[in-house]
Amino acid sequence: MDDLRAPPEQANPGASSSETNPLSPTSAGGSTTNGPLPIRQGHELPFVAPSSYLRPKQTSRTMSDKTPSPLDKDQMQGLRGVREFLKVRTSYDVLPLSFRLVVLDIDLLIKKSLNILIQNGIVSAPLWDSRNSTFAGLLTSTDYINVIQYYCQFPDQLNQVDQFRLSSLRDIEKAIGVLPLETVSVHPARPLYEACRRMLKTRARRIPLVDVDSETGRETVVSVITQYRILKFIAVNNEKHTMLLKKPVRELGLGTYTNLATATMNSCVLDVIHLMVKHNISAVPIVDRDNKLLNVFEAVDVIPCIKGGAYDELSASVGDALSKRADDFTGIYTCSEEDRLDSIFDTIRKSRVHRLIVVDDESRLKGIISLSDILKYVLLYGEEDDTIRAP
């Protein structure tokens, strides 16, 4: 699932250092459609918007004009510059100087894998087939949601669910009738542009880097890179081109603004999971009775709820589930339709951003912009062939 469209993948298991949010946060609160719910500790999360001083003062012409304006020319120059940058840098370049990597063997019990992810503060991990010494895919929150669906369809087999191993994930997909995610990886020495194209083609938000020993032919999982890590790499190292992207979100048509699935603080966690499955999304905005944004329930929020196989905890409220987030949770990032893409890159450069919720001046929900939306625009807008094909 991607944000509102594709598979989830939230954190980079290769990154060990936390990133501090330098912008000034504000808190939001409110009531739900089922009556007021006291705000508990952990619910009053920070909301951060891109730098408002970077918003345009005048409305620019669109690309539909026959004669491109200077703003249009700058926009295309910035996009071409970013693409050329991605073609000369490799996936190795994206990796931080210091990182940790957790790789799980497919013989591990799914129940135990949950505890390992939680203990290490990660939400995904590469899988390894020790019998064949090969890379076996990527474990993400989507897999745990599939296990939940299996439990809901076959509640009398709870004991069997507890004995499932990671190697059983493909059997679970078949049993509940979902298409398996494509197992993809890239060589770390290949151009970063290729990794980006492959991520868009497979609708994945993270992709493992797998090297092959030239003498033995054995595979080695080097790390995992995420869309966030790639966009941050662009923002930090290619500011001279991202600063040219001065068109506002509204003019770019960036994001999704119709048929948004929402929930309230009192909504049942299992109901929200069903929403994610039904709409093939990885995040559900949490709003009050006036459609004002309070929070966002993400696919990764499911993981603490089923720690130790506690599937009965899914009957709890969204508010209770969100209170289980880690203390260093970075908050919900927002923007308006008038914010420019250069200001969004500025926010990504400074903070750990996984999506932007579009709101109006009164914090009412308008839409959502995923990192996939941004990456797709940066790679494909204005290209003669904007189809997603394997590199």
NORHU-V317511 format. One record per residue. N is the residue number from 1. NEAR is the number of other C-alpha atoms within 12 Angstrom. D_LAST is the distance of its C-alpha to the last C-alpha in Angstrom with 1 decimal. Layout:
BEGIN
n->N near->NEAR d_last->D_LAST
n->N near->NEAR d_last->D_LAST
END
This chain:
BEGIN
n->1 near->39 d_last->21.4
n->2 near->41 d_last->20.4
n->3 near->41 d_last->23.4
n->4 near->39 d_last->25.1
n->5 near->32 d_last->22.0
n->6 near->31 d_last->20.0
n->7 near->40 d_last->20.6
n->8 near->44 d_last->22.5
n->9 near->46 d_last->21.8
n->10 near->42 d_last->24.3
n->11 near->38 d_last->24.8
n->12 near->41 d_last->23.2
n->13 near->39 d_last->25.0
n->14 near->36 d_last->24.3
n->15 near->30 d_last->26.4
n->16 near->19 d_last->30.1
n->17 near->17 d_last->31.7
n->18 near->21 d_last->32.6
n->19 near->19 d_last->32.2
n->20 near->19 d_last->35.2
n->21 near->26 d_last->35.3
n->22 near->19 d_last->37.2
n->23 near->24 d_last->37.8
n->24 near->19 d_last->41.0
n->25 near->22 d_last->40.6
n->26 near->18 d_last->42.8
n->27 near->23 d_last->43.6
n->28 near->28 d_last->43.7
n->29 near->32 d_last->45.8
n->30 near->30 d_last->47.4
n->31 near->26 d_last->48.5
n->32 near->29 d_last->46.8
n->33 near->20 d_last->47.6
n->34 near->17 d_last->49.5
n->35 near->14 d_last->51.8
n->36 near->16 d_last->51.6
n->37 near->23 d_last->50.1
n->38 near->17 d_last->51.2
n->39 near->24 d_last->48.4
n->40 near->18 d_last->48.1
n->41 near->17 d_last->47.1
n->42 near->26 d_last->43.3
n->43 near->33 d_last->43.0
n->44 near->29 d_last->43.8
n->45 near->30 d_last->40.3
n->46 near->27 d_last->39.4
n->47 near->32 d_last->37.7
n->48 near->36 d_last->36.0
n->49 near->43 d_last->35.0
n->50 near->39 d_last->33.1
n->51 near->29 d_last->35.5
n->52 near->26 d_last->37.6
n->53 near->15 d_last->38.8
n->54 near->27 d_last->35.4
n->55 near->27 d_last->35.9
n->56 near->25 d_last->36.4
n->57 near->14 d_last->40.1
n->58 near->12 d_last->39.6
n->59 near->17 d_last->37.6
n->60 near->24 d_last->35.1
n->61 near->20 d_last->34.2
n->62 near->21 d_last->31.1
n->63 near->22 d_last->28.2
n->64 near->13 d_last->30.1
n->65 near->12 d_last->32.7
n->66 near->9 d_last->32.7
n->67 near->12 d_last->33.2
n->68 near->16 d_last->30.8
n->69 near->18 d_last->32.9
n->70 near->19 d_last->32.6
n->71 near->25 d_last->31.1
n->72 near->27 d_last->28.3
n->73 near->21 d_last->27.7
n->74 near->23 d_last->27.6
n->75 near->34 d_last->25.2
n->76 near->30 d_last->22.6
n->77 near->24 d_last->23.4
n->78 near->33 d_last->22.7
n->79 near->37 d_last->19.3
n->80 near->27 d_last->18.2
n->81 near->26 d_last->19.7
n->82 near->37 d_last->17.8
n->83 near->33 d_last->14.4
n->84 near->22 d_last->15.5
n->85 near->29 d_last->16.8
n->86 near->33 d_last->13.6
n->87 near->24 d_last->11.9
n->88 near->18 d_last->15.0
n->89 near->27 d_last->15.5
n->90 near->26 d_last->14.2
n->91 near->37 d_last->14.4
n->92 near->30 d_last->17.7
n->93 near->26 d_last->19.1
n->94 near->38 d_last->19.0
n->95 near->31 d_last->21.3
n->96 near->24 d_last->25.0
n->97 near->12 d_last->27.5
n->98 near->14 d_last->29.1
n->99 near->19 d_last->27.6
n->100 near->22 d_last->28.4
n->101 near->29 d_last->26.3
n->102 near->32 d_last->27.7
n->103 near->34 d_last->26.4
n->104 near->34 d_last->28.2
n->105 near->29 d_last->29.0
n->106 near->31 d_last->28.6
n->107 near->23 d_last->32.4
n->108 near->26 d_last->33.3
n->109 near->24 d_last->35.1
n->110 near->38 d_last->33.3
n->111 near->31 d_last->36.5
n->112 near->24 d_last->36.4
n->113 near->41 d_last->32.8
n->114 near->37 d_last->33.9
n->115 near->25 d_last->36.5
n->116 near->26 d_last->34.2
n->117 near->32 d_last->31.8
n->118 near->29 d_last->34.8
n->119 near->16 d_last->36.5
n->120 near->23 d_last->33.5
n->121 near->31 d_last->32.8
n->122 near->34 d_last->29.2
n->123 near->37 d_last->27.7
n->124 near->44 d_last->24.9
n->125 near->45 d_last->24.3
n->126 near->41 d_last->22.1
n->127 near->37 d_last->23.7
n->128 near->28 d_last->24.7
n->129 near->24 d_last->26.1
n->130 near->19 d_last->28.9
n->131 near->12 d_last->30.0
n->132 near->13 d_last->26.9
n->133 near->19 d_last->25.9
n->134 near->25 d_last->22.3
n->135 near->33 d_last->20.3
n->136 near->33 d_last->21.2
n->137 near->34 d_last->19.4
n->138 near->46 d_last->20.4
n->139 near->50 d_last->23.8
n->140 near->42 d_last->24.1
n->141 near->42 d_last->26.8
n->142 near->42 d_last->25.4
n->143 near->43 d_last->26.6
n->144 near->42 d_last->30.1
n->145 near->43 d_last->30.3
n->146 near->38 d_last->29.6
n->147 near->43 d_last->32.5
n->148 near->39 d_last->34.6
n->149 near->32 d_last->34.0
n->150 near->31 d_last->35.0
n->151 near->29 d_last->38.1
n->152 near->24 d_last->39.0
n->153 near->17 d_last->38.7
n->154 near->17 d_last->40.5
n->155 near->17 d_last->42.9
n->156 near->12 d_last->45.2
n->157 near->16 d_last->42.7
n->158 near->22 d_last->42.5
n->159 near->15 d_last->43.7
n->160 near->20 d_last->41.0
n->161 near->32 d_last->38.3
n->162 near->29 d_last->39.8
n->163 near->22 d_last->39.2
n->164 near->28 d_last->35.5
n->165 near->28 d_last->33.2
n->166 near->36 d_last->29.6
n->167 near->28 d_last->28.9
n->168 near->26 d_last->30.5
n->169 near->38 d_last->27.9
n->170 near->29 d_last->26.2
n->171 near->21 d_last->29.8
n->172 near->31 d_last->30.5
n->173 near->24 d_last->27.6
n->174 near->17 d_last->28.9
n->175 near->20 d_last->32.4
n->176 near->23 d_last->31.8
n->177 near->14 d_last->29.4
n->178 near->22 d_last->26.2
n->179 near->20 d_last->22.7
n->180 near->24 d_last->21.3
n->181 near->30 d_last->18.4
n->182 near->20 d_last->15.2
n->183 near->24 d_last->15.4
n->184 near->30 d_last->12.2
n->185 near->39 d_last->12.1
n->186 near->36 d_last->10.4
n->187 near->28 d_last->12.2
n->188 near->29 d_last->14.4
n->189 near->23 d_last->14.2
n->190 near->25 d_last->10.6
n->191 near->26 d_last->10.3
n->192 near->39 d_last->11.1
n->193 near->36 d_last->9.0
n->194 near->31 d_last->5.8
n->195 near->43 d_last->8.4
n->196 near->47 d_last->9.6
n->197 near->37 d_last->6.8
n->198 near->34 d_last->6.8
n->199 near->42 d_last->10.5
n->200 near->38 d_last->11.0
n->201 near->28 d_last->9.4
n->202 near->28 d_last->11.7
n->203 near->38 d_last->14.4
n->204 near->39 d_last->15.1
n->205 near->49 d_last->16.9
n->206 near->49 d_last->16.5
n->207 near->50 d_last->14.3
n->208 near->45 d_last->15.9
n->209 near->37 d_last->15.3
n->210 near->34 d_last->16.2
n->211 near->25 d_last->17.4
n->212 near->21 d_last->18.9
n->213 near->15 d_last->22.3
n->214 near->9 d_last->22.4
n->215 near->7 d_last->25.9
n->216 near->10 d_last->26.1
n->217 near->13 d_last->22.6
n->218 near->17 d_last->23.1
n->219 near->25 d_last->20.6
n->220 near->30 d_last->21.4
n->221 near->35 d_last->20.4
n->222 near->31 d_last->20.5
n->223 near->38 d_last->20.3
n->224 near->49 d_last->18.6
n->225 near->47 d_last->17.3
n->226 near->42 d_last->17.9
n->227 near->45 d_last->17.2
n->228 near->40 d_last->20.7
n->229 near->40 d_last->20.3
n->230 near->47 d_last->17.4
n->231 near->48 d_last->19.4
n->232 near->33 d_last->22.5
n->233 near->33 d_last->20.9
n->234 near->40 d_last->20.2
n->235 near->35 d_last->23.7
n->236 near->23 d_last->25.5
n->237 near->24 d_last->23.9
n->238 near->29 d_last->23.1
n->239 near->27 d_last->26.2
n->240 near->23 d_last->26.9
n->241 near->29 d_last->24.1
n->242 near->39 d_last->24.3
n->243 near->31 d_last->28.1
n->244 near->31 d_last->27.4
n->245 near->41 d_last->25.9
n->246 near->38 d_last->29.4
n->247 near->40 d_last->29.0
n->248 near->35 d_last->30.4
n->249 near->35 d_last->28.6
n->250 near->28 d_last->30.7
n->251 near->24 d_last->29.6
n->252 near->31 d_last->25.9
n->253 near->23 d_last->26.3
n->254 near->35 d_last->24.5
n->255 near->35 d_last->25.1
n->256 near->31 d_last->27.0
n->257 near->21 d_last->30.7
n->258 near->12 d_last->31.9
n->259 near->16 d_last->32.7
n->260 near->29 d_last->32.5
n->261 near->35 d_last->33.6
n->262 near->41 d_last->36.3
n->263 near->39 d_last->38.8
n->264 near->38 d_last->41.9
n->265 near->42 d_last->43.1
n->266 near->32 d_last->45.3
n->267 near->33 d_last->42.6
n->268 near->28 d_last->42.2
n->269 near->38 d_last->39.1
n->270 near->32 d_last->38.5
n->271 near->28 d_last->38.7
n->272 near->39 d_last->36.0
n->273 near->41 d_last->33.7
n->274 near->28 d_last->34.4
n->275 near->29 d_last->33.4
n->276 near->38 d_last->30.0
n->277 near->32 d_last->29.5
n->278 near->20 d_last->30.8
n->279 near->23 d_last->28.7
n->280 near->28 d_last->25.5
n->281 near->37 d_last->25.9
n->282 near->42 d_last->26.2
n->283 near->46 d_last->29.0
n->284 near->44 d_last->32.3
n->285 near->43 d_last->34.4
n->286 near->42 d_last->38.0
n->287 near->36 d_last->40.5
n->288 near->30 d_last->44.3
n->289 near->24 d_last->46.5
n->290 near->18 d_last->45.8
n->291 near->28 d_last->42.0
n->292 near->31 d_last->42.0
n->293 near->44 d_last->39.2
n->294 near->44 d_last->40.5
n->295 near->45 d_last->37.5
n->296 near->44 d_last->34.2
n->297 near->45 d_last->33.9
n->298 near->43 d_last->30.5
n->299 near->44 d_last->29.1
n->300 near->43 d_last->29.7
n->301 near->41 d_last->33.3
n->302 near->47 d_last->33.7
n->303 near->45 d_last->33.4
n->304 near->36 d_last->36.8
n->305 near->37 d_last->38.4
n->306 near->34 d_last->38.0
n->307 near->27 d_last->38.6
n->308 near->23 d_last->40.6
n->309 near->30 d_last->40.0
n->310 near->23 d_last->42.1
n->311 near->30 d_last->40.7
n->312 near->20 d_last->44.1
n->313 near->23 d_last->43.1
n->314 near->32 d_last->40.8
n->315 near->23 d_last->43.9
n->316 near->25 d_last->44.4
n->317 near->30 d_last->43.8
n->318 near->42 d_last->40.7
n->319 near->40 d_last->43.1
n->320 near->30 d_last->43.9
n->321 near->37 d_last->40.3
n->322 near->39 d_last->39.3
n->323 near->25 d_last->42.3
n->324 near->28 d_last->40.6
n->325 near->29 d_last->37.8
n->326 near->23 d_last->37.9
n->327 near->16 d_last->40.2
n->328 near->17 d_last->37.4
n->329 near->29 d_last->35.5
n->330 near->28 d_last->34.2
n->331 near->38 d_last->35.2
n->332 near->38 d_last->33.9
n->333 near->41 d_last->32.4
n->334 near->45 d_last->33.3
n->335 near->44 d_last->33.0
n->336 near->38 d_last->34.5
n->337 near->36 d_last->33.1
n->338 near->35 d_last->34.5
n->339 near->38 d_last->32.5
n->340 near->38 d_last->30.1
n->341 near->47 d_last->26.5
n->342 near->39 d_last->27.7
n->343 near->34 d_last->30.3
n->344 near->49 d_last->27.8
n->345 near->43 d_last->25.7
n->346 near->39 d_last->29.2
n->347 near->37 d_last->29.8
n->348 near->40 d_last->26.5
n->349 near->32 d_last->27.5
n->350 near->28 d_last->30.9
n->351 near->34 d_last->30.4
n->352 near->39 d_last->28.4
n->353 near->41 d_last->27.1
n->354 near->43 d_last->25.2
n->355 near->48 d_last->26.1
n->356 near->47 d_last->28.6
n->357 near->47 d_last->31.3
n->358 near->38 d_last->32.5
n->359 near->32 d_last->36.3
n->360 near->20 d_last->39.1
n->361 near->17 d_last->42.0
n->362 near->16 d_last->43.8
n->363 near->31 d_last->40.9
n->364 near->27 d_last->40.4
n->365 near->38 d_last->37.0
n->366 near->31 d_last->35.0
n->367 near->37 d_last->31.4
n->368 near->45 d_last->28.6
n->369 near->42 d_last->25.5
n->370 near->42 d_last->22.8
n->371 near->45 d_last->20.4
n->372 near->43 d_last->17.6
n->373 near->35 d_last->19.5
n->374 near->42 d_last->19.6
n->375 near->41 d_last->16.0
n->376 near->33 d_last->14.9
n->377 near->35 d_last->17.6
n->378 near->41 d_last->16.7
n->379 near->39 d_last->13.1
n->380 near->27 d_last->13.7
n->381 near->27 d_last->17.5
n->382 near->23 d_last->18.6
n->383 near->16 d_last->15.4
n->384 near->8 d_last->16.2
n->385 near->10 d_last->13.2
n->386 near->16 d_last->13.0
n->387 near->18 d_last->11.5
n->388 near->21 d_last->9.0
n->389 near->17 d_last->6.2
n->390 near->18 d_last->3.8
n->391 near->19 d_last->0.0
END
